[in-house]
Amino acid sequence: MSRIHQDHLIDSVADALQFISYYHPKDFVDAVHAAYEREESKPAKDAMAQILINSRLCAEGHRPICQDTGIVTVFIKIGMDVQWDGATMSPIDMINEGVRRAYLNPDNKLRASILMDPAGARRNTGDNTPAVIHMEVVEGDKIEVDVAAKGGGSENKSKMVMLNPSDSIVDWVVKTVPTMGAGWCPPGMLGIGIGGTAEKSAVLAKQVLMDAVDIHELKARGASTRTEELRLEIFEKVNALGIGAQGLGGLTTVLDVKIADYPTHAASLPVTMIPNCAATRHAHFVLDGSGADLQTPPSLDDWPKITWDVGPNARSINLDTLTAEETKTFKPGDTLLLSGTLLTGRDAAHKRIKEILDRGEPLPVDLTGKLIYYVGPVDAVRDEAVGPAGPTTSTRMDKFTDMMLEKTGILGMVGKAERGPTGIDAIKKHQSVYLMAVGGAAYLVSRAITSARIIAFEELGMEAIHEFVVKDMPVTVAVDSSGEAVHTTGPALWRKKIESGEVQPIYFK
Ligand code: SF4
């Protein structure tokens, strides 16, 4: 029998969440580095360089890897012989107290992204609670906990299907991954749950993402089970799609494929696939009554010393004198260094702008001649202008794009990953432009922001409209004024190269 105090659990959860906000797991860093070394597509290699540099900066500076510091997901196994010593809270309340303390930590305040009343007012809870908690009672006298902070961009790309028992799981995955676009910030992992019921397959898919990247070891020793065979087959076939880092076309889309299964009904084959992104964040701890189990800081030598140069062809763009004519000269794949004033706005701000314009009222801010950056930054600490401030998924703003370009006077947009057909049509119609920054490189991006202030919709918190002043912020032209999109041309090119045998997508060491 072990006697566990509630502070052991609260402190361990809070510590784990702070830890994973700025330390990638070593296995993940190694896998991205291996993929970076092998990558032959320059845009994809550049994106991975930024992800690795960002990762190292976060480890050094103890600041979040991504501006989306995630929804907390916890898997807790409580031994039947555990005795709670003077506990005044339930285990769920203890975990949420740990989340609260971690996210409000003044030394490294994390972004509160959790909204109550999701189908209604969508009001921020302010401290990132509640966590999503899966609790199990098991044999023994210990408590084992896996803690993850899952980004919304990758969570939004989760897919679930009830296949016929005779259907091919591999075919479904290979057909489905391209429909996920790049909003899940590849390279990352796929967690796949097979069997059970609909909800069981989803929990399995999430839980298996807590495992370390080890597919190169599996490849070396060979598959001994059906799920291991599936892992290898899916890994090879998904990477052969040529989607690449950030969907720019390249050799590595997934760093590993994890699969867990469970017995199912004779009539059923439930399958859920959940991607994990460039901000893969999870930690494990065990409580045995001896106190909180705190994470051990890694050595900074675990991070490769990558350097990245924008190259001689990068164009410097003055945002304060930018004109519509100049944006029409931007070509797909061009690297731009933005300097000057950049305004922010994402889901809630766009909805608010539309409501105001629909009522025929004036906007509280003049957007004429500006670019809008889709971002919800982390609050600043110490001498920062702003906390990590990477881009959010742009397709969510597609339905507003025509209205924004037609009625607000903006010249273009900056965001993450591809635009959908509605967004591209609007860009083409208005001969505008869409620029992308690298998702999962948020702390690196924030270093280009020299000042920040909220100028409208302050009550929306991180979704308020901010005015950033940026200096040499690197972005890539992702959709030009004719509607040509690098997220279409890049993967198509690299898929063709892979199919023809010109290049080999697998990065096995
Ligand atoms: S890396 Fe991309 S998907 Fe992951 S949390 Fe950051 S923005 Fe979201």
Boltz pocket constraint, residues with backbone or C-beta under 6 A from the ligand:
constraints:
  - pocket:
      binder: B
      contacts: [[A, 66], [A, 67], [A, 68], [A, 69], [A, 70], [A, 150], [A, 151], [A, 152], [A, 153], [A, 154], [A, 155], [A, 183], [A, 184], [A, 185], [A, 277], [A, 278], [A, 279], [A, 390], [A, 391], [A, 392], [A, 439], [A, 440], [A, 441]]
      max_distance: 6.0
